[in-house]
């Protein structure tokens, strides 16, 4: 599945936003931007430009303040 199809599936499932830890030259072409501008932090201390999100439902993160944690399976990577 490509990124656009994945985002469309997330919209179909009613998700308001998607978070990625990825290459800062790749994901912005799909609408992702720095998560920090939305008040969202990562529990893992990634480079700021690599931790991004996209609001699938515009405004859903207005006033948000949260820390993203991945499933424990990612702890050993």
PDB file of N, CA, C, O and CB in Angstrom:
ATOM      1  N   UNK A   1       0.859  -1.175   0.000  1.00  0.00           N
ATOM      2  CA  UNK A   1       0.000   0.000   0.000  1.00  0.00           C
ATOM      3  C   UNK A   1       0.900   1.232   0.000  1.00  0.00           C
ATOM      4  O   UNK A   1       1.883   1.286   0.740  1.00  0.00           O
ATOM      5  CB  UNK A   1      -0.975   0.002   1.234  1.00  0.00           C
ATOM      6  N   UNK A   2       0.572   2.205  -0.816  1.00  0.00           N
ATOM      7  CA  UNK A   2       1.368   3.421  -0.825  1.00  0.00           C
ATOM      8  C   UNK A   2       0.842   4.423   0.208  1.00  0.00           C
ATOM      9  O   UNK A   2      -0.198   4.196   0.827  1.00  0.00           O
ATOM     10  CB  UNK A   2       1.366   4.047  -2.226  1.00  0.00           C
ATOM     11  N   UNK A   3       1.556   5.512   0.387  1.00  0.00           N
ATOM     12  CA  UNK A   3       1.211   6.479   1.431  1.00  0.00           C
ATOM     13  C   UNK A   3      -0.173   7.081   1.201  1.00  0.00           C
ATOM     14  O   UNK A   3      -0.967   7.182   2.136  1.00  0.00           O
ATOM     15  CB  UNK A   3       2.260   7.592   1.489  1.00  0.00           C
ATOM     16  N   UNK A   4      -0.467   7.479  -0.029  1.00  0.00           N
ATOM     17  CA  UNK A   4      -1.783   8.080  -0.301  1.00  0.00           C
ATOM     18  C   UNK A   4      -2.920   7.106   0.006  1.00  0.00           C
ATOM     19  O   UNK A   4      -3.933   7.487   0.592  1.00  0.00           O
ATOM     20  CB  UNK A   4      -1.869   8.531  -1.768  1.00  0.00           C
ATOM     21  N   UNK A   5      -2.744   5.856  -0.391  1.00  0.00           N
ATOM     22  CA  UNK A   5      -3.775   4.848  -0.120  1.00  0.00           C
ATOM     23  C   UNK A   5      -3.904   4.616   1.387  1.00  0.00           C
ATOM     24  O   UNK A   5      -5.012   4.444   1.895  1.00  0.00           O
ATOM     25  CB  UNK A   5      -3.442   3.517  -0.844  1.00  0.00           C
ATOM     26  N   UNK A   6      -2.784   4.612   2.095  1.00  0.00           N
ATOM     27  CA  UNK A   6      -2.824   4.446   3.545  1.00  0.00           C
ATOM     28  C   UNK A   6      -3.544   5.587   4.234  1.00  0.00           C
ATOM     29  O   UNK A   6      -4.320   5.369   5.164  1.00  0.00           O
ATOM     30  CB  UNK A   6      -1.428   4.326   4.093  1.00  0.00           C
ATOM     31  N   UNK A   7      -3.286   6.811   3.776  1.00  0.00           N
ATOM     32  CA  UNK A   7      -3.973   7.969   4.359  1.00  0.00           C
ATOM     33  C   UNK A   7      -5.462   7.924   4.058  1.00  0.00           C
ATOM     34  O   UNK A   7      -6.280   8.265   4.912  1.00  0.00           O
ATOM     35  CB  UNK A   7      -3.370   9.277   3.830  1.00  0.00           C
ATOM     36  N   UNK A   8      -5.816   7.506   2.855  1.00  0.00           N
ATOM     37  CA  UNK A   8      -7.229   7.401   2.506  1.00  0.00           C
ATOM     38  C   UNK A   8      -7.925   6.340   3.366  1.00  0.00           C
ATOM     39  O   UNK A   8      -9.068   6.530   3.782  1.00  0.00           O
ATOM     40  CB  UNK A   8      -7.386   7.066   1.012  1.00  0.00           C
ATOM     41  N   UNK A   9      -7.253   5.249   3.624  1.00  0.00           N
ATOM     42  CA  UNK A   9      -7.829   4.204   4.490  1.00  0.00           C
ATOM     43  C   UNK A   9      -8.003   4.734   5.918  1.00  0.00           C
ATOM     44  O   UNK A   9      -9.007   4.445   6.569  1.00  0.00           O
ATOM     45  CB  UNK A   9      -6.924   2.933   4.494  1.00  0.00           C
ATOM     46  N   UNK A  10      -7.040   5.496   6.396  1.00  0.00           N
ATOM     47  CA  UNK A  10      -7.163   6.095   7.729  1.00  0.00           C
ATOM     48  C   UNK A  10      -8.357   7.043   7.783  1.00  0.00           C
ATOM     49  O   UNK A  10      -9.095   7.055   8.769  1.00  0.00           O
ATOM     50  CB  UNK A  10      -5.869   6.847   8.108  1.00  0.00           C
ATOM     51  N   UNK A  11      -8.552   7.837   6.731  1.00  0.00           N
ATOM     52  CA  UNK A  11      -9.734   8.716   6.665  1.00  0.00           C
ATOM     53  C   UNK A  11     -11.015   7.887   6.698  1.00  0.00           C
ATOM     54  O   UNK A  11     -11.953   8.198   7.433  1.00  0.00           O
ATOM     55  CB  UNK A  11      -9.698   9.591   5.382  1.00  0.00           C
ATOM     56  N   UNK A  12     -11.038   6.836   5.897  1.00  0.00           N
ATOM     57  CA  UNK A  12     -12.224   5.974   5.832  1.00  0.00           C
ATOM     58  C   UNK A  12     -12.553   5.381   7.194  1.00  0.00           C
ATOM     59  O   UNK A  12     -13.723   5.208   7.535  1.00  0.00           O
ATOM     60  CB  UNK A  12     -12.014   4.851   4.815  1.00  0.00           C
ATOM     61  N   UNK A  13     -11.519   5.069   7.973  1.00  0.00           N
ATOM     62  CA  UNK A  13     -11.714   4.498   9.304  1.00  0.00           C
ATOM     63  C   UNK A  13     -12.043   5.549  10.363  1.00  0.00           C
ATOM     64  O   UNK A  13     -12.290   5.211  11.520  1.00  0.00           O
ATOM     65  CB  UNK A  13     -10.479   3.740   9.717  1.00  0.00           C
ATOM     66  N   UNK A  14     -12.045   6.832   9.964  1.00  0.00           N
ATOM     67  CA  UNK A  14     -12.429   7.901  10.883  1.00  0.00           C
ATOM     68  C   UNK A  14     -11.311   8.439  11.743  1.00  0.00           C
ATOM     69  O   UNK A  14     -11.571   9.105  12.744  1.00  0.00           O
ATOM     70  CB  UNK A  14     -13.500   7.427  11.757  1.00  0.00           C
ATOM     71  N   UNK A  15     -10.072   8.165  11.376  1.00  0.00           N
ATOM     72  CA  UNK A  15      -8.946   8.706  12.148  1.00  0.00           C
ATOM     73  C   UNK A  15      -8.791  10.185  11.840  1.00  0.00           C
ATOM     74  O   UNK A  15      -8.934  10.612  10.694  1.00  0.00           O
ATOM     75  CB  UNK A  15      -7.627   7.942  11.832  1.00  0.00           C
ATOM     76  N   UNK A  16      -8.497  10.961  12.874  1.00  0.00           N
ATOM     77  CA  UNK A  16      -8.378  12.404  12.702  1.00  0.00           C
ATOM     78  C   UNK A  16      -7.001  12.860  12.280  1.00  0.00           C
ATOM     79  O   UNK A  16      -6.865  13.913  11.657  1.00  0.00           O
ATOM     80  CB  UNK A  16      -8.746  13.084  13.959  1.00  0.00           C
ATOM     81  N   UNK A  17      -5.970  12.086  12.608  1.00  0.00           N
ATOM     82  CA  UNK A  17      -4.593  12.474  12.298  1.00  0.00           C
ATOM     83  C   UNK A  17      -3.720  11.228  12.204  1.00  0.00           C
ATOM     84  O   UNK A  17      -4.063  10.160  12.711  1.00  0.00           O
ATOM     85  CB  UNK A  17      -4.036  13.451  13.371  1.00  0.00           C
ATOM     86  N   UNK A  18      -2.573  11.402  11.532  1.00  0.00           N
ATOM     87  CA  UNK A  18      -1.593  10.325  11.394  1.00  0.00           C
ATOM     88  C   UNK A  18      -0.223  10.885  11.743  1.00  0.00           C
ATOM     89  O   UNK A  18       0.136  11.979  11.307  1.00  0.00           O
ATOM     90  CB  UNK A  18      -1.602   9.720   9.946  1.00  0.00           C
ATOM     91  N   UNK A  19       0.540  10.137  12.528  1.00  0.00           N
ATOM     92  CA  UNK A  19       1.887  10.531  12.943  1.00  0.00           C
ATOM     93  C   UNK A  19       2.897   9.616  12.257  1.00  0.00           C
ATOM     94  O   UNK A  19       2.684   8.408  12.159  1.00  0.00           O
ATOM     95  CB  UNK A  19       2.043  10.468  14.500  1.00  0.00           C
ATOM     96  N   UNK A  20       4.002  10.202  11.782  1.00  0.00           N
ATOM     97  CA  UNK A  20       5.091   9.398  11.213  1.00  0.00           C
ATOM     98  C   UNK A  20       6.427   9.862  11.780  1.00  0.00           C
ATOM     99  O   UNK A  20       6.596  11.015  12.177  1.00  0.00           O
ATOM    100  CB  UNK A  20       5.098   9.493   9.662  1.00  0.00           C
ATOM    101  N   UNK A  21       7.343   8.949  11.802  1.00  0.00           N
ATOM    102  CA  UNK A  21       8.745   9.248  12.062  1.00  0.00           C
ATOM    103  C   UNK A  21       9.441   8.852  10.777  1.00  0.00           C
ATOM    104  O   UNK A  21       9.695   7.673  10.534  1.00  0.00           O
ATOM    105  CB  UNK A  21       9.330   8.476  13.350  1.00  0.00           C
ATOM    106  N   UNK A  22       9.747   9.843   9.955  1.00  0.00           N
ATOM    107  CA  UNK A  22      10.244   9.523   8.629  1.00  0.00           C
ATOM    108  C   UNK A  22      11.106  10.615   8.042  1.00  0.00           C
ATOM    109  O   UNK A  22      11.390  11.620   8.695  1.00  0.00           O
ATOM    110  CB  UNK A  22       9.106   9.247   7.717  1.00  0.00           C
ATOM    111  N   UNK A  23      11.519  10.414   6.814  1.00  0.00           N
ATOM    112  CA  UNK A  23      12.436  11.330   6.146  1.00  0.00           C
ATOM    113  C   UNK A  23      11.750  12.676   5.867  1.00  0.00           C
ATOM    114  O   UNK A  23      10.688  12.715   5.245  1.00  0.00           O
ATOM    115  CB  UNK A  23      12.952  10.706   4.831  1.00  0.00           C
ATOM    116  N   UNK A  24      12.356  13.774   6.328  1.00  0.00           N
ATOM    117  CA  UNK A  24      11.733  15.087   6.179  1.00  0.00           C
ATOM    118  C   UNK A  24      11.661  15.600   4.742  1.00  0.00           C
ATOM    119  O   UNK A  24      10.991  16.600   4.487  1.00  0.00           O
ATOM    120  CB  UNK A  24      12.473  16.070   7.004  1.00  0.00           C
ATOM    121  N   UNK A  25      12.330  14.944   3.805  1.00  0.00           N
ATOM    122  CA  UNK A  25      12.206  15.335   2.401  1.00  0.00           C
ATOM    123  C   UNK A  25      11.134  14.530   1.674  1.00  0.00           C
ATOM    124  O   UNK A  25      10.753  14.871   0.554  1.00  0.00           O
ATOM    125  CB  UNK A  25      13.539  15.168   1.695  1.00  0.00           C
ATOM    126  N   UNK A  26      10.650  13.470   2.303  1.00  0.00           N
ATOM    127  CA  UNK A  26       9.686  12.588   1.645  1.00  0.00           C
ATOM    128  C   UNK A  26       8.240  12.874   2.062  1.00  0.00           C
ATOM    129  O   UNK A  26       7.386  13.105   1.206  1.00  0.00           O
ATOM    130  CB  UNK A  26      10.026  11.143   1.951  1.00  0.00           C
ATOM    131  N   UNK A  27       7.965  12.861   3.345  1.00  0.00           N
ATOM    132  CA  UNK A  27       6.579  12.928   3.821  1.00  0.00           C
ATOM    133  C   UNK A  27       5.875  14.271   3.628  1.00  0.00           C
ATOM    134  O   UNK A  27       4.652  14.274   3.493  1.00  0.00           O
ATOM    135  CB  UNK A  27       6.551  12.592   5.252  1.00  0.00           C
ATOM    136  N   UNK A  28       6.558  15.393   3.606  1.00  0.00           N
ATOM    137  CA  UNK A  28       5.834  16.651   3.356  1.00  0.00           C
ATOM    138  C   UNK A  28       5.086  16.680   2.017  1.00  0.00           C
ATOM    139  O   UNK A  28       4.107  17.416   1.888  1.00  0.00           O
ATOM    140  CB  UNK A  28       6.804  17.807   3.402  1.00  0.00           C
ATOM    141  N   UNK A  29       5.509  15.918   1.041  1.00  0.00           N
ATOM    142  CA  UNK A  29       4.798  15.906  -0.259  1.00  0.00           C
ATOM    143  C   UNK A  29       3.383  15.349  -0.120  1.00  0.00           C
ATOM    144  O   UNK A  29       2.552  15.536  -1.009  1.00  0.00           O
ATOM    145  CB  UNK A  29       5.583  15.071  -1.292  1.00  0.00           C
ATOM    146  N   UNK A  30       3.107  14.665   0.992  1.00  0.00           N
ATOM    147  CA  UNK A  30       1.776  14.122   1.249  1.00  0.00           C
ATOM    148  C   UNK A  30       0.985  14.999   2.216  1.00  0.00           C
ATOM    149  O   UNK A  30      -0.150  14.672   2.565  1.00  0.00           O
ATOM    150  CB  UNK A  30       1.886  12.708   1.802  1.00  0.00           C
ATOM    151  N   UNK A  31       1.580  16.111   2.650  1.00  0.00           N
ATOM    152  CA  UNK A  31       0.892  17.020   3.561  1.00  0.00           C
ATOM    153  C   UNK A  31       1.356  16.964   4.998  1.00  0.00           C
ATOM    154  O   UNK A  31       0.818  17.684   5.840  1.00  0.00           O
ATOM    155  CB  UNK A  31      -0.541  16.745   3.524  1.00  0.00           C
ATOM    156  N   UNK A  32       2.337  16.132   5.310  1.00  0.00           N
ATOM    157  CA  UNK A  32       2.853  16.038   6.675  1.00  0.00           C
ATOM    158  C   UNK A  32       3.703  17.263   6.993  1.00  0.00           C
ATOM    159  O   UNK A  32       4.388  17.801   6.123  1.00  0.00           O
ATOM    160  CB  UNK A  32       3.679  14.741   6.862  1.00  0.00           C
ATOM    161  N   UNK A  33       3.650  17.695   8.245  1.00  0.00           N
ATOM    162  CA  UNK A  33       4.495  18.786   8.727  1.00  0.00           C
ATOM    163  C   UNK A  33       4.912  18.482  10.163  1.00  0.00           C
ATOM    164  O   UNK A  33       4.435  17.526  10.774  1.00  0.00           O
ATOM    165  CB  UNK A  33       3.751  20.160   8.639  1.00  0.00           C
ATOM    166  N   UNK A  34       5.788  19.292  10.677  1.00  0.00           N
ATOM    167  CA  UNK A  34       6.351  19.059  12.007  1.00  0.00           C
ATOM    168  C   UNK A  34       5.255  18.892  13.064  1.00  0.00           C
ATOM    169  O   UNK A  34       4.347  19.716  13.170  1.00  0.00           O
ATOM    170  CB  UNK A  34       7.276  20.213  12.394  1.00  0.00           C
ATOM    171  N   UNK A  35       5.356  17.825  13.832  1.00  0.00           N
ATOM    172  CA  UNK A  35       4.366  17.553  14.869  1.00  0.00           C
ATOM    173  C   UNK A  35       4.410  18.606  15.973  1.00  0.00           C
ATOM    174  O   UNK A  35       3.402  18.860  16.632  1.00  0.00           O
ATOM    175  CB  UNK A  35       4.591  16.166  15.462  1.00  0.00           C
ATOM    176  N   UNK A  36       5.575  19.215  16.174  1.00  0.00           N
ATOM    177  CA  UNK A  36       5.701  20.203  17.255  1.00  0.00           C
ATOM    178  C   UNK A  36       4.784  21.399  17.042  1.00  0.00           C
ATOM    179  O   UNK A  36       4.360  22.022  18.016  1.00  0.00           O
ATOM    180  CB  UNK A  36       7.144  20.679  17.367  1.00  0.00           C
ATOM    181  N   UNK A  37       4.471  21.729  15.815  1.00  0.00           N
ATOM    182  CA  UNK A  37       3.580  22.876  15.587  1.00  0.00           C
ATOM    183  C   UNK A  37       2.151  22.602  16.035  1.00  0.00           C
ATOM    184  O   UNK A  37       1.339  23.523  16.129  1.00  0.00           O
ATOM    185  CB  UNK A  37       3.584  23.253  14.119  1.00  0.00           C
ATOM    186  N   UNK A  38       1.842  21.338  16.311  1.00  0.00           N
ATOM    187  CA  UNK A  38       0.523  20.937  16.801  1.00  0.00           C
ATOM    188  C   UNK A  38       0.525  20.648  18.305  1.00  0.00           C
ATOM    189  O   UNK A  38      -0.506  20.272  18.864  1.00  0.00           O
ATOM    190  CB  UNK A  38       0.041  19.710  16.042  1.00  0.00           C
ATOM    191  N   UNK A  39       1.687  20.823  18.967  1.00  0.00           N
ATOM    192  CA  UNK A  39       1.770  20.519  20.392  1.00  0.00           C
ATOM    193  C   UNK A  39       1.943  19.040  20.675  1.00  0.00           C
ATOM    194  O   UNK A  39       1.686  18.587  21.791  1.00  0.00           O
ATOM    195  CB  UNK A  39       0.545  21.016  21.091  1.00  0.00           C
ATOM    196  N   UNK A  40       2.375  18.283  19.680  1.00  0.00           N
ATOM    197  CA  UNK A  40       2.543  16.834  19.819  1.00  0.00           C
ATOM    198  C   UNK A  40       4.033  16.524  19.918  1.00  0.00           C
ATOM    199  O   UNK A  40       4.829  17.000  19.109  1.00  0.00           O
ATOM    200  CB  UNK A  40       1.891  16.069  18.615  1.00  0.00           C
ATOM    201  N   UNK A  41       4.403  15.726  20.912  1.00  0.00           N
ATOM    202  CA  UNK A  41       5.799  15.345  21.144  1.00  0.00           C
ATOM    203  C   UNK A  41       5.958  13.842  20.991  1.00  0.00           C
ATOM    204  O   UNK A  41       4.981  13.093  20.978  1.00  0.00           O
ATOM    205  CB  UNK A  41       6.269  15.795  22.547  1.00  0.00           C
ATOM    206  N   UNK A  42       7.209  13.417  20.877  1.00  0.00           N
ATOM    207  CA  UNK A  42       7.519  11.993  20.808  1.00  0.00           C
ATOM    208  C   UNK A  42       8.228  11.565  22.076  1.00  0.00           C
ATOM    209  O   UNK A  42       9.000  12.335  22.647  1.00  0.00           O
ATOM    210  CB  UNK A  42       8.381  11.672  19.572  1.00  0.00           C
ATOM    211  N   UNK A  43       7.980  10.362  22.516  1.00  0.00           N
ATOM    212  CA  UNK A  43       8.647   9.817  23.701  1.00  0.00           C
ATOM    213  C   UNK A  43      10.070   9.359  23.387  1.00  0.00           C
ATOM    214  O   UNK A  43      10.787   8.923  24.287  1.00  0.00           O
ATOM    215  CB  UNK A  43       7.841   8.651  24.271  1.00  0.00           C
ATOM    216  N   UNK A  44      10.491   9.451  22.116  1.00  0.00           N
ATOM    217  CA  UNK A  44      11.746   8.833  21.698  1.00  0.00           C
ATOM    218  C   UNK A  44      12.857   9.786  21.305  1.00  0.00           C
ATOM    219  O   UNK A  44      13.929   9.311  20.932  1.00  0.00           O
ATOM    220  CB  UNK A  44      11.485   7.950  20.577  1.00  0.00           C
ATOM    221  N   UNK A  45      12.681  11.076  21.360  1.00  0.00           N
ATOM    222  CA  UNK A  45      13.699  12.066  21.054  1.00  0.00           C
ATOM    223  C   UNK A  45      14.227  11.960  19.618  1.00  0.00           C
ATOM    224  O   UNK A  45      15.439  11.900  19.409  1.00  0.00           O
ATOM    225  CB  UNK A  45      14.840  11.928  22.024  1.00  0.00           C
ATOM    226  N   UNK A  46      13.328  11.937  18.634  1.00  0.00           N
ATOM    227  CA  UNK A  46      13.790  11.919  17.243  1.00  0.00           C
ATOM    228  C   UNK A  46      14.201  13.327  16.816  1.00  0.00           C
ATOM    229  O   UNK A  46      13.851  14.301  17.484  1.00  0.00           O
ATOM    230  CB  UNK A  46      12.685  11.365  16.299  1.00  0.00           C
ATOM    231  N   UNK A  47      14.945  13.445  15.705  1.00  0.00           N
ATOM    232  CA  UNK A  47      15.197  14.784  15.178  1.00  0.00           C
ATOM    233  C   UNK A  47      13.854  15.453  14.895  1.00  0.00           C
ATOM    234  O   UNK A  47      12.971  14.833  14.302  1.00  0.00           O
ATOM    235  CB  UNK A  47      16.080  14.730  13.885  1.00  0.00           C
ATOM    236  N   UNK A  48      13.691  16.691  15.304  1.00  0.00           N
ATOM    237  CA  UNK A  48      12.409  17.380  15.182  1.00  0.00           C
ATOM    238  C   UNK A  48      11.812  17.362  13.799  1.00  0.00           C
ATOM    239  O   UNK A  48      10.597  17.229  13.650  1.00  0.00           O
ATOM    240  CB  UNK A  48      12.561  18.772  15.607  1.00  0.00           C
ATOM    241  N   UNK A  49      12.647  17.494  12.776  1.00  0.00           N
ATOM    242  CA  UNK A  49      12.130  17.538  11.414  1.00  0.00           C
ATOM    243  C   UNK A  49      11.663  16.173  10.918  1.00  0.00           C
ATOM    244  O   UNK A  49      10.974  16.100   9.900  1.00  0.00           O
ATOM    245  CB  UNK A  49      13.184  18.079  10.485  1.00  0.00           C
ATOM    246  N   UNK A  50      12.014  15.097  11.603  1.00  0.00           N
ATOM    247  CA  UNK A  50      11.618  13.751  11.184  1.00  0.00           C
ATOM    248  C   UNK A  50      10.312  13.288  11.832  1.00  0.00           C
ATOM    249  O   UNK A  50       9.706  12.317  11.377  1.00  0.00           O
ATOM    250  CB  UNK A  50      12.721  12.767  11.515  1.00  0.00           C
ATOM    251  N   UNK A  51       9.879  13.967  12.877  1.00  0.00           N
ATOM    252  CA  UNK A  51       8.652  13.600  13.584  1.00  0.00           C
ATOM    253  C   UNK A  51       7.540  14.501  13.070  1.00  0.00           C
ATOM    254  O   UNK A  51       7.487  15.685  13.403  1.00  0.00           O
ATOM    255  CB  UNK A  51       8.818  13.730  15.147  1.00  0.00           C
ATOM    256  N   UNK A  52       6.653  13.939  12.260  1.00  0.00           N
ATOM    257  CA  UNK A  52       5.656  14.727  11.540  1.00  0.00           C
ATOM    258  C   UNK A  52       4.258  14.142  11.708  1.00  0.00           C
ATOM    259  O   UNK A  52       4.078  13.003  12.139  1.00  0.00           O
ATOM    260  CB  UNK A  52       6.012  14.808  10.059  1.00  0.00           C
ATOM    261  N   UNK A  53       3.293  14.956  11.355  1.00  0.00           N
ATOM    262  CA  UNK A  53       1.924  14.468  11.339  1.00  0.00           C
ATOM    263  C   UNK A  53       1.125  15.197  10.290  1.00  0.00           C
ATOM    264  O   UNK A  53       1.541  16.225   9.755  1.00  0.00           O
ATOM    265  CB  UNK A  53       1.273  14.626  12.707  1.00  0.00           C
ATOM    266  N   UNK A  54      -0.031  14.638  10.010  1.00  0.00           N
ATOM    267  CA  UNK A  54      -0.996  15.254   9.118  1.00  0.00           C
ATOM    268  C   UNK A  54      -2.364  15.149   9.776  1.00  0.00           C
ATOM    269  O   UNK A  54      -2.734  14.094  10.292  1.00  0.00           O
ATOM    270  CB  UNK A  54      -0.986  14.579   7.705  1.00  0.00           C
ATOM    271  N   UNK A  55      -3.104  16.234   9.755  1.00  0.00           N
ATOM    272  CA  UNK A  55      -4.487  16.205  10.218  1.00  0.00           C
ATOM    273  C   UNK A  55      -5.358  15.735   9.056  1.00  0.00           C
ATOM    274  O   UNK A  55      -5.409  16.391   8.015  1.00  0.00           O
ATOM    275  CB  UNK A  55      -4.949  17.615  10.746  1.00  0.00           C
ATOM    276  N   UNK A  56      -6.020  14.641   9.220  1.00  0.00           N
ATOM    277  CA  UNK A  56      -6.950  14.161   8.206  1.00  0.00           C
ATOM    278  C   UNK A  56      -8.290  14.859   8.349  1.00  0.00           C
ATOM    279  O   UNK A  56      -9.040  15.004   7.384  1.00  0.00           O
ATOM    280  CB  UNK A  56      -7.126  12.642   8.306  1.00  0.00           C
ATOM    281  N   UNK A  57      -8.575  15.284   9.559  1.00  0.00           N
ATOM    282  CA  UNK A  57      -9.766  16.068   9.871  1.00  0.00           C
ATOM    283  C   UNK A  57      -9.250  17.441  10.308  1.00  0.00           C
ATOM    284  O   UNK A  57      -8.822  17.598  11.451  1.00  0.00           O
ATOM    285  CB  UNK A  57     -10.672  15.373  11.001  1.00  0.00           C
ATOM    286  N   UNK A  58      -9.283  18.434   9.418  1.00  0.00           N
ATOM    287  CA  UNK A  58      -8.721  19.744   9.747  1.00  0.00           C
ATOM    288  C   UNK A  58      -9.222  20.276  11.089  1.00  0.00           C
ATOM    289  O   UNK A  58     -10.420  20.287  11.372  1.00  0.00           O
ATOM    290  CB  UNK A  58      -9.055  20.736   8.652  1.00  0.00           C
ATOM    291  N   UNK A  59      -8.259  20.717  11.908  1.00  0.00           N
ATOM    292  CA  UNK A  59      -8.580  21.286  13.209  1.00  0.00           C
ATOM    293  C   UNK A  59      -8.728  20.282  14.333  1.00  0.00           C
ATOM    294  O   UNK A  59      -8.933  20.677  15.480  1.00  0.00           O
ATOM    295  CB  UNK A  59      -9.816  22.053  13.103  1.00  0.00           C
ATOM    296  N   UNK A  60      -8.630  18.998  14.040  1.00  0.00           N
ATOM    297  CA  UNK A  60      -8.859  17.992  15.087  1.00  0.00           C
ATOM    298  C   UNK A  60      -7.819  18.067  16.201  1.00  0.00           C
ATOM    299  O   UNK A  60      -8.079  17.602  17.311  1.00  0.00           O
ATOM    300  CB  UNK A  60      -8.852  16.597  14.480  1.00  0.00           C
ATOM    301  N   UNK A  61      -6.660  18.637  15.933  1.00  0.00           N
ATOM    302  CA  UNK A  61      -5.617  18.734  16.958  1.00  0.00           C
ATOM    303  C   UNK A  61      -5.511  20.135  17.559  1.00  0.00           C
ATOM    304  O   UNK A  61      -4.572  20.427  18.300  1.00  0.00           O
ATOM    305  CB  UNK A  61      -4.278  18.333  16.368  1.00  0.00           C
ATOM    306  N   UNK A  62      -6.466  20.993  17.242  1.00  0.00           N
ATOM    307  CA  UNK A  62      -6.447  22.351  17.797  1.00  0.00           C
ATOM    308  C   UNK A  62      -6.426  22.299  19.322  1.00  0.00           C
ATOM    309  O   UNK A  62      -7.317  21.721  19.945  1.00  0.00           O
ATOM    310  CB  UNK A  62      -7.670  23.161  17.303  1.00  0.00           C
ATOM    311  N   UNK A  63      -5.416  22.901  19.908  1.00  0.00           N
ATOM    312  CA  UNK A  63      -5.285  22.924  21.359  1.00  0.00           C
ATOM    313  C   UNK A  63      -4.741  21.640  21.953  1.00  0.00           C
ATOM    314  O   UNK A  63      -4.728  21.481  23.174  1.00  0.00           O
ATOM    315  CB  UNK A  63      -6.600  23.217  21.968  1.00  0.00           C
ATOM    316  N   UNK A  64      -4.294  20.725  21.115  1.00  0.00           N
ATOM    317  CA  UNK A  64      -3.799  19.433  21.608  1.00  0.00           C
ATOM    318  C   UNK A  64      -2.441  19.580  22.293  1.00  0.00           C
ATOM    319  O   UNK A  64      -1.675  20.499  22.000  1.00  0.00           O
ATOM    320  CB  UNK A  64      -3.695  18.425  20.453  1.00  0.00           C
ATOM    321  N   UNK A  65      -2.169  18.676  23.186  1.00  0.00           N
ATOM    322  CA  UNK A  65      -0.878  18.546  23.847  1.00  0.00           C
ATOM    323  C   UNK A  65      -0.758  17.082  24.238  1.00  0.00           C
ATOM    324  O   UNK A  65      -1.478  16.595  25.110  1.00  0.00           O
ATOM    325  CB  UNK A  65      -0.744  19.512  25.105  1.00  0.00           C
ATOM    326  N   UNK A  66       0.170  16.382  23.572  1.00  0.00           N
ATOM    327  CA  UNK A  66       0.273  14.944  23.818  1.00  0.00           C
ATOM    328  C   UNK A  66       1.683  14.451  23.527  1.00  0.00           C
ATOM    329  O   UNK A  66       2.472  15.127  22.867  1.00  0.00           O
ATOM    330  CB  UNK A  66      -0.746  14.174  22.963  1.00  0.00           C
ATOM    331  N   UNK A  67       1.983  13.260  24.033  1.00  0.00           N
ATOM    332  CA  UNK A  67       3.235  12.579  23.739  1.00  0.00           C
ATOM    333  C   UNK A  67       2.904  11.243  23.087  1.00  0.00           C
ATOM    334  O   UNK A  67       2.147  10.442  23.636  1.00  0.00           O
ATOM    335  CB  UNK A  67       4.096  12.382  25.031  1.00  0.00           C
ATOM    336  N   UNK A  68       3.478  11.014  21.916  1.00  0.00           N
ATOM    337  CA  UNK A  68       3.243   9.784  21.169  1.00  0.00           C
ATOM    338  C   UNK A  68       4.204   8.706  21.657  1.00  0.00           C
ATOM    339  O   UNK A  68       5.406   8.935  21.793  1.00  0.00           O
ATOM    340  CB  UNK A  68       3.410  10.020  19.644  1.00  0.00           C
ATOM    341  N   UNK A  69       3.656   7.547  21.913  1.00  0.00           N
ATOM    342  CA  UNK A  69       4.442   6.366  22.273  1.00  0.00           C
ATOM    343  C   UNK A  69       4.045   5.258  21.308  1.00  0.00           C
ATOM    344  O   UNK A  69       2.863   5.045  21.036  1.00  0.00           O
ATOM    345  CB  UNK A  69       4.207   5.935  23.781  1.00  0.00           C
ATOM    346  N   UNK A  70       5.050   4.559  20.795  1.00  0.00           N
ATOM    347  CA  UNK A  70       4.788   3.442  19.901  1.00  0.00           C
ATOM    348  C   UNK A  70       4.591   2.172  20.707  1.00  0.00           C
ATOM    349  O   UNK A  70       4.917   2.117  21.892  1.00  0.00           O
ATOM    350  CB  UNK A  70       5.933   3.267  18.893  1.00  0.00           C
ATOM    351  N   UNK A  71       4.061   1.168  20.063  1.00  0.00           N
ATOM    352  CA  UNK A  71       3.864  -0.142  20.677  1.00  0.00           C
ATOM    353  C   UNK A  71       5.189  -0.637  21.247  1.00  0.00           C
ATOM    354  O   UNK A  71       6.247  -0.327  20.700  1.00  0.00           O
ATOM    355  CB  UNK A  71       3.293  -1.158  19.650  1.00  0.00           C
ATOM    356  N   UNK A  72       5.148  -1.392  22.322  1.00  0.00           N
ATOM    357  CA  UNK A  72       6.359  -1.904  22.987  1.00  0.00           C
ATOM    358  C   UNK A  72       7.257  -2.711  22.048  1.00  0.00           C
ATOM    359  O   UNK A  72       8.460  -2.812  22.287  1.00  0.00           O
ATOM    360  CB  UNK A  72       5.968  -2.769  24.175  1.00  0.00           C
ATOM    361  N   UNK A  73       6.696  -3.284  20.990  1.00  0.00           N
ATOM    362  CA  UNK A  73       7.492  -4.053  20.030  1.00  0.00           C
ATOM    363  C   UNK A  73       8.586  -3.206  19.393  1.00  0.00           C
ATOM    364  O   UNK A  73       9.587  -3.747  18.923  1.00  0.00           O
ATOM    365  CB  UNK A  73       6.594  -4.631  18.946  1.00  0.00           C
ATOM    366  N   UNK A  74       8.414  -1.889  19.369  1.00  0.00           N
ATOM    367  CA  UNK A  74       9.409  -0.997  18.775  1.00  0.00           C
ATOM    368  C   UNK A  74      10.515  -0.606  19.746  1.00  0.00           C
ATOM    369  O   UNK A  74      11.501   0.008  19.337  1.00  0.00           O
ATOM    370  CB  UNK A  74       8.735   0.244  18.261  1.00  0.00           C
ATOM    371  N   UNK A  75      10.375  -0.942  20.996  1.00  0.00           N
ATOM    372  CA  UNK A  75      11.362  -0.532  22.004  1.00  0.00           C
ATOM    373  C   UNK A  75      12.749  -1.101  21.762  1.00  0.00           C
ATOM    374  O   UNK A  75      13.736  -0.467  22.136  1.00  0.00           O
ATOM    375  CB  UNK A  75      10.895  -0.946  23.366  1.00  0.00           C
ATOM    376  N   UNK A  76      12.859  -2.256  21.160  1.00  0.00           N
ATOM    377  CA  UNK A  76      14.150  -2.914  20.952  1.00  0.00           C
ATOM    378  C   UNK A  76      14.783  -2.625  19.602  1.00  0.00           C
ATOM    379  O   UNK A  76      15.838  -3.175  19.286  1.00  0.00           O
ATOM    380  CB  UNK A  76      13.987  -4.384  21.103  1.00  0.00           C
ATOM    381  N   UNK A  77      14.166  -1.782  18.810  1.00  0.00           N
ATOM    382  CA  UNK A  77      14.703  -1.473  17.484  1.00  0.00           C
ATOM    383  C   UNK A  77      15.814  -0.447  17.561  1.00  0.00           C
ATOM    384  O   UNK A  77      16.379  -0.071  16.534  1.00  0.00           O
ATOM    385  CB  UNK A  77      13.600  -0.970  16.569  1.00  0.00           C
TER     386      UNK A  77
END
